[in-house]
Amino acid sequence: MPVIVLPDGTQKPFDHPVTVQQVAESIGAGLAKAAIAGQIGDLVVDTSYEISKDAQLRIITEKDAAGLEVIRHSTAHLLAQAVQRLYPKAQVTIGPVIEDGFYYDFSYPPGFSFDDLAAIEAEMEKIVQEALPVMRTTMARNEAIQFFLQKGETYKAQIIQEIPEGELLSLYTQGEFTDLCRGPHVPNTRFLKAFKLTKVAGAYWRGDAKNEMLQRIYGTAWPDKKQLDAYLHRIEEAIKRDHRKIGQQMDLFHLQKEAPGMVFWHPKGWALYQVIEQYIRQMIKTDGYQEIKTPMILDRSLWEKSGHWDKFQSEMFITESEGHDFAVKPMNCPGHVQVFNQGIKSYRDLPLRLAEFGSCHRNELSGALHGLMRVRHFVQDDAHIFCMESQVESEAAQFINLLLKVYADFGFSDVSVRFSTRPAERVGSDALWDKAEGALQAVIEKSGLNWTLEPGDGAFYGPKISFYLHDCLNRTWQCGTLQLDFSMPERLGATYIDEQGQKQVPVMLHRAITGSLERFIGVLTEHYAGSYPLWLAPIQVSILNLSLDQADYAQEIAKTLQEQGFRVTIDLRNEKIGFKIREHTLQHVPYMVIVGKKELENKQVAVRKREGEDLGAMTLSAFIEQLQQEVARRSRLANGSN
């Protein structure tokens, strides 16, 4: 008979098979009432799951991350049930959990509109109040096909037909609604207390444009109303901060259909871009990197040797010349190995750090393109460190220190890490992967950063560390990466001469700090809502005159500021000063210098901040000193706030 071991080590023996719910009841009434599911080893199960042998068990409640996923999965079923009550001819297809919520796809030719969501939500609330038990049953594959065909659910039947014969399938029923699902689910619908349907979209069946267009309803679900309201507030803020909207308002960049996924940078946007690029260039130069430039197009044979042709051909832009296939580079690493291979390298030359602001192209699906966040043409702040195996840990640690300095300068102090290990499809022996994973994990553990494991998500040539920034809305953005590669240098013939005069293959560290400059600018724009710190602002100072009498003085001030390296604009329009201030405030200019009769007479400037703070009159030299000090601090004192 089973002995149940709880997370605190407590052992609970039973003289009969016992359900997760019964174990919770044996612990206490409060836990029994709160129990949503159970976790046995790595398996999350329903509270009705029966345990017949010794097991380690954790009771899952709404406070657990696993509990939140169960709630969202169950809310997707709640949505489907409500839709079919209101629209009996609607067929259900799939309804997975996604980040921050869920969706469900329906076949319903009349279609849904956003206005329909209120009625669907109201029906969902009714079902919650009914406190319907959620019951799991099993059914043979062929029987399940007939079951759903009799219900008119042809899409579900199609899904089941792709499952091998002889499989026993799980079904979940709540009231009149039954769905094919692996589970687990909440014990009854009363656990679904806080949800919101957010939007309606179209989605092709199976993701194939040749198939029927389905109706996708998105939603979010949380353990309680407070967390739901906080999430909805974040969404409202995210809409206000959309980098595409701000980019248009501030005249930073645009995209157009003739160049899908490729950015047209306007003067102010390019000024921001150049500030970031030049800053990173200086940081990596100080850290011992040498900058190079490699070709945009390389012969197919090189991509085959590197392994990219087999793995990434569908994402490459391919061209042909004189009977040869060429690919526009989707990444820079093979080109960097070619630079390393020129001339004989000694162990004394290592580590060799080669950096490039590499212009890359990837043939992303048009439906996946999203402003600056997902593009087809982008520039990576890419670098590759060629080193000996004994230098791996020190080089990786040095890079992490550099990365954290850079992030702090941009105002990001909250950084988390994910460590990805070998994928199913990979190059290199298991022994090499063991060595690579062990080395990288040692570096992470010494870094002191919070990290989580992502098994099987490494690059095809090596394990990787991914660095995530947390913005002002607590959203995470994957930017930097560090990948350890024992395979590609060997595949591309890279060698160095060791202390004994023997040829050895170097280890290669692939690393980037921002990932792509385009995407990083999108992240910065949403983080700061366009109100960039002074050192990043496309226009740092606007000079506004009260009348034409101060026009020459305004131009004199502008010239002095520009000579000091500041980005300045002058507004000499014959408009009221309040109108000018409002316009430049909406453009998120950090400082406005206002010059009138008094300022001209006293050779001073009146300074106003974009937040509305009036700093009063001061000498131009005092203002310049203040600007210089603020630029030197970069974003370190901002702590991510505006």
C-alpha positions in Angstrom: 0.0 0.0 0.0 1.3 3.5 -0.8 3.5 5.7 1.3 3.2 9.3 0.2 6.2 11.5 0.8 5.4 15.3 1.0 7.8 18.1 0.0 8.8 18.7 3.6 9.8 15.0 4.0 6.7 14.0 5.9 5.6 10.4 5.1 1.9 9.5 5.0 1.2 5.7 4.8 -2.2 4.5 3.4 -3.7 1.0 3.5 -5.4 1.5 0.2 -5.0 3.3 -3.1 -5.6 7.0 -2.5 -6.4 10.1 -4.7 -4.5 13.3 -4.6 -7.6 14.9 -3.2 -7.7 12.4 -0.3 -4.1 13.1 0.5 -4.9 16.8 0.6 -7.8 16.1 2.9 -5.6 14.1 5.3 -3.3 17.1 5.6 -6.0 19.7 6.3 -9.4 21.1 5.3 -7.8 24.3 4.0 -5.4 22.5 1.6 -8.2 20.2 0.5 -10.3 23.1 -0.4 -7.5 24.9 -2.3 -6.1 21.8 -4.1 -6.2 22.2 -7.9 -3.9 19.4 -8.9 -1.0 17.3 -7.8 2.6 16.8 -8.9 4.1 13.3 -8.8 7.7 13.6 -9.9 7.6 15.7 -13.1 4.0 14.7 -13.8 1.1 17.1 -13.0 -2.2 15.2 -12.4 -5.8 15.8 -11.5 -6.9 15.8 -7.9 -8.9 12.6 -8.8 -5.7 10.8 -9.8 -5.3 7.6 -7.9 -2.0 6.7 -6.4 -1.5 3.0 -5.8 2.3 2.8 -5.0 4.9 4.8 -3.1 5.3 8.3 -4.5 6.5 11.8 -3.8 3.6 14.2 -4.0 3.2 18.0 -4.0 -0.3 19.4 -3.8 -0.7 22.2 -6.3 -2.8 25.3 -5.5 -3.5 28.5 -7.4 -0.4 30.0 -5.9 1.8 27.7 -7.9 3.0 28.3 -11.4 1.8 24.9 -12.4 -1.6 25.7 -10.8 -1.9 28.9 -12.9 -1.3 26.8 -16.0 -4.1 24.4 -15.0 -6.4 27.3 -14.4 -5.7 28.7 -17.8 -6.1 25.4 -19.5 -9.4 24.9 -17.7 -10.6 28.4 -18.7 -10.0 27.5 -22.3 -12.5 24.6 -21.9 -14.8 27.0 -20.1 -14.7 29.3 -23.1 -15.4 26.5 -25.5 -18.4 25.3 -23.4 -19.8 28.9 -23.3 -19.4 29.3 -27.1 -21.2 26.1 -27.8 -24.0 27.0 -25.5 -24.5 30.3 -27.3 -23.6 29.1 -30.8 -24.5 25.4 -31.0 -23.2 25.1 -34.6 -19.7 26.2 -33.6 -17.2 23.3 -33.7 -14.2 23.2 -31.4 -10.7 22.5 -32.6 -7.7 23.2 -30.3 -7.4 25.4 -27.2 -3.8 25.6 -25.7 -2.3 27.7 -22.9 0.0 30.5 -24.1 2.0 33.1 -22.3 -0.3 35.0 -19.9 -3.4 33.2 -21.1 -5.0 30.9 -23.6 -6.9 30.8 -26.9 -9.4 28.5 -28.5 -10.0 28.0 -32.2 -13.5 27.5 -33.5 -15.0 26.6 -36.9 -17.9 29.0 -37.1 -18.5 30.4 -40.6 -20.6 33.4 -39.5 -17.6 34.5 -37.4 -17.3 36.3 -34.1 -16.8 39.9 -33.5 -15.2 41.7 -30.5 -18.7 42.7 -29.5 -19.6 39.0 -29.0 -17.0 38.6 -26.3 -19.1 40.2 -23.5 -22.0 37.7 -24.1 -19.5 34.8 -24.1 -17.9 36.1 -20.9 -21.3 36.4 -19.2 -22.1 32.7 -20.1 -18.7 31.7 -18.8 -19.6 33.4 -15.5 -22.8 31.4 -15.3 -21.0 28.1 -15.8 -18.6 29.0 -13.0 -21.5 29.6 -10.7 -22.9 26.2 -11.6 -19.7 24.7 -10.0 -19.8 21.9 -12.5 -17.5 18.9 -11.6 -14.8 18.4 -14.2 -14.6 14.6 -14.8 -11.8 12.7 -16.5 -12.7 9.5 -18.5 -10.8 7.4 -21.0 -11.9 6.1 -24.3 -10.3 3.9 -27.0 -9.1 5.8 -30.1 -11.6 4.4 -32.6 -14.5 4.8 -30.1 -13.4 8.4 -29.6 -13.5 9.1 -33.3 -17.1 7.9 -33.5 -18.0 9.8 -30.3 -16.9 13.1 -31.7 -18.4 12.5 -35.2 -21.8 11.8 -33.6 -21.5 15.1 -31.9 -20.7 16.8 -35.2 -17.1 17.6 -34.1 -15.3 16.7 -37.3 -12.1 18.6 -36.4 -11.7 16.7 -33.2 -12.2 13.5 -35.1 -9.5 14.5 -37.5 -7.1 15.2 -34.6 -7.8 11.7 -33.2 -7.4 10.0 -36.5 -3.7 11.1 -36.5 -3.2 9.3 -33.2 -1.9 5.7 -33.6 -4.5 2.9 -33.3 -4.8 1.2 -29.9 -4.1 4.4 -27.9 -6.3 5.1 -24.9 -7.4 8.7 -24.9 -8.4 11.0 -22.0 -11.6 13.1 -22.2 -12.8 15.7 -19.8 -16.5 16.5 -19.2 -18.1 19.4 -17.4 -21.9 19.4 -17.7 -22.9 18.9 -21.3 -19.5 19.7 -22.7 -16.8 17.0 -23.4 -13.4 17.7 -24.9 -10.4 15.6 -25.9 -7.5 16.6 -23.6 -4.5 15.3 -21.7 -5.3 17.5 -18.8 -5.0 18.1 -15.9 -7.9 20.3 -15.1 -9.4 22.0 -12.0 -11.8 19.8 -9.9 -14.8 22.0 -10.8 -15.6 25.2 -12.5 -15.8 27.3 -9.3 -12.0 27.4 -9.3 -12.1 29.7 -12.4 -12.6 33.1 -10.7 -10.8 35.7 -12.8 -10.7 35.8 -16.6 -11.1 38.1 -19.5 -11.6 37.6 -23.2 -9.2 39.9 -25.0 -9.5 39.7 -28.7 -10.8 37.8 -31.8 -8.6 36.8 -34.7 -8.5 34.6 -37.7 -6.3 31.4 -37.8 -6.0 28.8 -40.5 -6.7 25.2 -39.5 -3.4 23.5 -38.9 -1.7 26.8 -39.6 -2.0 26.2 -43.3 -3.3 28.9 -45.6 -4.8 26.3 -47.9 -7.2 25.2 -45.1 -10.3 26.8 -43.7 -10.0 30.1 -41.8 -11.1 29.5 -38.2 -12.1 31.9 -35.5 -9.6 32.3 -32.6 -10.7 33.8 -29.3 -7.9 34.9 -27.0 -8.3 35.2 -23.2 -6.4 35.5 -20.0 -7.0 33.9 -16.6 -5.6 34.5 -13.2 -6.1 33.1 -9.7 -7.9 36.2 -8.5 -9.4 39.5 -9.6 -6.5 41.6 -8.2 -4.0 39.8 -10.4 -6.3 40.0 -13.4 -6.7 43.7 -12.9 -3.0 44.2 -12.6 -2.4 42.2 -15.8 -5.1 44.2 -17.7 -3.4 47.4 -16.5 -0.1 46.2 -17.9 -1.7 45.5 -21.2 -3.2 49.0 -21.3 0.3 50.4 -20.6 1.8 48.1 -23.2 -0.6 49.5 -25.8 0.4 53.0 -24.9 4.0 52.1 -25.2 3.8 50.2 -28.5 7.1 51.0 -30.2 5.5 51.2 -33.6 3.1 53.9 -32.5 5.8 55.9 -30.7 8.2 55.4 -33.6 5.6 57.1 -35.9 4.8 59.9 -33.4 8.5 60.7 -32.9 9.4 60.2 -36.6 12.0 57.5 -35.8 11.4 54.9 -38.5 8.8 53.3 -40.7 8.2 50.0 -42.5 6.3 49.4 -45.8 5.1 46.5 -47.8 7.7 46.9 -50.5 10.4 45.9 -48.0 8.6 43.6 -45.5 10.4 43.2 -42.2 13.1 45.8 -43.2 13.4 49.1 -41.4 13.6 52.6 -43.0 15.4 54.7 -40.3 14.6 58.4 -40.3 17.2 61.0 -39.1 16.1 60.9 -35.4 15.8 57.2 -35.3 19.2 56.7 -36.9 20.7 59.1 -34.4 19.4 56.8 -31.6 20.7 53.8 -33.5 24.1 55.3 -33.9 24.4 56.3 -30.2 23.8 52.7 -29.2 26.1 51.3 -31.8 29.0 53.6 -30.9 28.5 53.0 -27.2 28.7 49.3 -27.7 31.7 49.7 -30.0 33.6 51.6 -27.3 32.6 49.1 -24.6 33.8 46.1 -26.5 37.0 47.8 -27.7 37.9 48.5 -24.0 37.2 44.8 -23.3 39.7 43.6 -25.9 37.7 43.0 -29.0 38.8 43.7 -32.5 36.2 44.7 -35.0 35.9 43.1 -38.4 33.5 43.1 -41.4 32.6 40.0 -43.4 30.7 39.5 -46.6 26.9 39.6 -46.8 26.7 36.7 -49.2 28.6 33.4 -48.9 28.7 30.3 -51.1 26.4 27.4 -50.3 29.4 25.1 -49.7 30.5 27.1 -46.6 27.0 26.9 -45.1 27.0 23.2 -45.7 30.3 22.8 -43.9 29.1 24.8 -41.0 25.9 22.8 -40.7 23.6 25.8 -41.2 22.4 24.7 -44.7 20.6 21.7 -43.2 19.3 23.5 -40.2 18.4 26.9 -41.5 17.9 26.7 -45.3 14.2 27.6 -45.1 15.1 30.8 -43.2 17.8 31.9 -45.7 17.4 34.1 -48.7 19.0 32.2 -51.6 20.4 33.6 -54.8 22.4 32.1 -57.7 25.2 33.3 -59.9 27.2 31.4 -62.5 25.9 28.1 -61.5 26.6 28.5 -57.8 24.1 28.8 -55.0 24.7 31.6 -52.5 22.9 32.5 -49.2 22.5 36.0 -47.8 23.9 35.4 -44.3 21.4 34.8 -41.5 24.3 34.8 -39.0 27.9 35.8 -38.8 29.8 32.9 -37.3 31.0 31.0 -40.4 32.5 34.3 -41.7 34.3 34.9 -38.5 35.9 31.5 -38.6 37.3 32.4 -42.1 39.0 35.5 -40.6 40.4 33.3 -37.8 41.7 30.8 -40.4 43.9 33.4 -42.2 47.5 32.8 -41.1 48.9 30.5 -38.4 47.6 31.1 -34.9 49.5 30.3 -31.8 48.2 29.6 -28.3 49.8 33.0 -27.5 47.2 34.7 -29.8 44.3 33.3 -27.8 41.9 34.4 -26.7 41.1 36.2 -29.9 37.9 38.2 -29.7 36.4 39.2 -33.1 33.4 41.5 -33.2 31.1 42.7 -36.0 28.0 44.7 -36.3 26.9 42.1 -38.7 24.0 42.8 -41.1 21.9 39.6 -41.3 18.8 38.5 -43.2 16.3 35.8 -42.2 13.3 34.8 -44.2 10.8 35.1 -41.4 7.1 34.3 -42.2 5.2 37.4 -43.0 2.7 36.7 -40.3 5.4 36.7 -37.7 6.8 40.1 -38.5 6.2 42.7 -35.8 7.6 46.2 -36.0 11.2 46.2 -34.8 10.7 43.1 -32.6 10.6 40.6 -35.5 12.2 41.7 -38.8 13.9 40.1 -41.8 16.9 42.4 -41.9 18.7 43.2 -38.6 22.1 44.0 -37.3 23.6 41.8 -34.5 26.2 43.2 -32.1 27.9 39.9 -32.7 31.3 38.5 -31.6 33.1 35.3 -31.4 35.8 34.4 -29.0 38.3 31.8 -30.1 40.1 30.4 -27.1 41.7 27.3 -25.5 39.5 25.0 -23.4 41.3 26.2 -20.3 40.2 29.8 -21.1 36.5 29.1 -21.5 35.3 29.8 -18.0 37.3 33.0 -17.6 36.2 34.3 -21.0 32.6 33.5 -20.3 32.7 35.1 -16.9 34.3 38.2 -18.4 31.6 38.4 -21.1 28.8 38.2 -18.4 30.4 41.1 -16.5 30.6 43.2 -19.7 26.9 42.3 -20.5 25.7 43.3 -17.0 27.6 46.7 -17.2 26.0 47.4 -20.6 22.5 46.5 -19.4 23.0 48.7 -16.3 23.9 51.6 -18.5 20.7 51.2 -20.4 18.7 51.1 -17.1 18.1 47.4 -16.8 19.2 46.0 -13.4 16.8 43.0 -13.3 18.4 40.3 -15.5 17.5 36.6 -15.4 19.2 33.7 -17.2 18.1 30.5 -18.9 20.5 27.7 -19.6 19.7 25.6 -22.6 21.1 22.1 -23.1 21.6 19.8 -26.1 18.7 19.5 -28.5 17.6 16.3 -30.2 19.0 17.3 -33.5 22.6 18.4 -33.0 26.2 18.0 -34.2 29.1 16.8 -32.1 29.6 13.8 -29.8 27.9 13.4 -26.4 31.3 13.6 -24.8 31.8 17.1 -26.3 28.3 18.1 -25.2 29.0 16.9 -21.6 32.1 19.0 -21.5 30.4 22.1 -23.0 27.4 21.9 -20.8 29.5 21.4 -17.7 31.7 24.4 -18.4 28.8 26.8 -19.1 26.8 25.7 -16.0 29.9 26.3 -13.8 30.1 29.9 -15.1 26.4 30.5 -14.5 26.6 29.2 -10.9 29.6 31.4 -10.1 27.8 34.5 -11.6 25.3 34.7 -8.9 22.5 35.3 -11.4 19.1 33.6 -11.0 18.8 30.9 -13.7 16.5 28.2 -14.9 17.1 25.1 -17.0 15.7 24.7 -20.5 16.5 21.1 -21.4 16.8 20.4 -25.1 16.7 24.1 -26.2 20.3 24.6 -27.1 21.7 25.6 -30.5 22.5 22.7 -32.8 26.2 23.2 -32.2 26.3 23.8 -28.5 24.6 24.8 -25.2 23.6 28.4 -24.6 22.9 30.9 -21.9 20.1 33.4 -22.8 19.9 36.7 -20.9 16.4 38.2 -20.2 15.8 41.8 -19.4 12.8 42.7 -17.2 11.2 46.0 -18.3 9.1 48.5 -16.4 5.9 46.4 -17.0 7.8 43.3 -15.7 7.8 41.8 -19.2 10.8 39.7 -20.1 12.8 40.2 -23.3 15.5 37.8 -24.5 18.4 39.8 -25.7 21.9 38.6 -25.0 23.2 35.1 -25.6 26.4 33.1 -24.9 26.9 29.8 -26.7 29.8 27.4 -26.3 30.8 25.6 -29.5 33.3 22.7 -29.7 32.0 21.7 -33.2 31.9 24.5 -35.7 35.7 25.4 -35.5 36.5 21.8 -36.3 34.0 21.6 -39.1 35.4 24.7 -40.7 39.1 23.8 -40.2 40.1 26.2 -37.5 43.3 25.3 -35.7 46.0 26.9 -33.5 49.5 25.7 -32.5 49.7 24.7 -28.8 52.7 24.9 -26.4 54.0 21.5 -27.7 53.9 22.7 -31.3 50.8 20.5 -32.0 47.7 21.6 -33.9 44.6 22.0 -31.8 41.1 23.0 -32.5 40.0 26.2 -30.6 36.9 26.5 -28.7 34.5 29.1 -30.0 32.2 31.3 -27.9 29.3 32.9 -29.8 28.0 35.9 -27.9 25.8 39.0 -28.3 24.7 41.6 -25.8 21.7 43.3 -27.4 20.9 40.4 -29.8 19.8 42.7 -32.6 20.0 46.5 -32.5 16.6 46.8 -34.1 14.8 44.7 -31.5 16.8 46.3 -28.7 15.6 49.7 -29.8 12.1 48.4 -29.8 12.5 47.1 -26.2 14.1 50.4 -25.1 11.3 52.4 -26.7 8.5 50.5 -24.9 10.5 50.4 -21.6 10.9 54.2 -21.6 7.6 55.0 -23.6 9.8 57.2 -25.9 11.1 59.2 -23.0 14.7 58.0 -23.4 17.4 58.9 -20.9 19.3 62.0 -22.0 22.3 60.1 -23.4 20.0 58.1 -25.7 17.5 60.8 -26.7 17.5 61.5 -30.5 17.0 65.2 -29.7 18.5 66.1 -26.3 17.7 69.8 -26.2 15.1 72.0 -27.9 15.7 75.7 -28.0 12.5 77.8 -28.1 12.4 81.6 -28.5 9.6 83.9 -27.4 10.0 86.3 -30.3 12.1 86.9 -33.3 14.2 89.3 -31.3 15.9 86.2 -29.6 16.4 84.2 -32.9 20.1 85.0 -33.2 20.7 84.2 -29.5 18.9 80.9 -29.9 21.1 80.0 -32.8 24.2 81.0 -30.9 23.1 78.7 -28.0 22.4 75.8 -30.4 25.9 76.2 -32.0 27.6 76.1 -28.6 25.6 73.0 -27.5 26.3 71.2 -30.8 30.0 72.0 -30.5 29.9 70.2 -27.1 28.4 67.2 -28.9 24.7 67.5 -28.0 21.9 66.8 -30.3 19.9 70.0 -30.6 16.9 71.4 -32.5 15.8 75.1 -32.7 12.1 76.1 -32.9 11.9 79.7 -34.2 8.3 79.5 -35.4 6.0 82.4 -34.7 3.9 80.4 -32.3 2.9 80.9 -28.7 5.5 79.5 -26.3 2.9 77.2 -24.6 2.2 75.6 -28.0 5.9 75.0 -28.6 6.5 73.5 -25.2 3.6 71.1 -25.6 4.9 70.0 -29.0 8.4 69.3 -27.8 7.1 67.6 -24.7 5.1 65.2 -26.9 8.3 64.5 -28.8 9.9 63.5 -25.4 12.7 66.0 -25.7 14.5 65.8 -22.3 15.3 69.6 -22.0 13.7 72.7 -23.4 15.7 75.9 -23.3 13.5 78.9 -23.4 15.0 82.3 -24.4 13.1 85.6 -24.1 14.0 89.2 -23.5 15.4 88.7 -20.0 17.5 85.7 -21.0 19.0 87.6 -23.9 19.8 90.6 -21.7 21.4 88.5 -18.9 23.0 86.0 -21.3 21.3 83.1 -19.5 18.9 80.3 -20.5 15.6 79.3 -18.8 15.5 75.5 -18.6 12.4 73.2 -18.5 12.4 69.4 -18.3 9.9 67.3 -20.3 8.3 66.1 -17.1 7.2 69.8 -16.5 9.8 70.8 -13.9 11.0 74.4 -14.3 14.7 74.6 -13.4 14.7 78.4 -13.8 17.4 80.6 -15.3 21.1 79.7 -15.4 24.2 80.4 -17.4 24.7 78.3 -20.5 28.0 76.9 -19.0 26.2 75.7 -15.9 23.5 74.0 -18.1 26.2 72.3 -20.2 27.9 71.0 -17.1 24.6 69.6 -15.9 24.0 67.9 -19.2 27.5 66.4 -19.3 27.1 65.0 -15.8 23.7 63.4 -16.7 25.1 61.9 -19.9 28.1 60.5 -18.1 25.7 58.7 -15.6 23.8 57.2 -18.6 20.8 55.4 -17.2 22.3 54.0 -14.0 20.3 56.3 -11.7 17.1 55.9 -13.7 16.6 52.2 -12.6 14.3 51.7 -15.5 11.9 54.5 -14.5 10.9 57.3 -16.8 
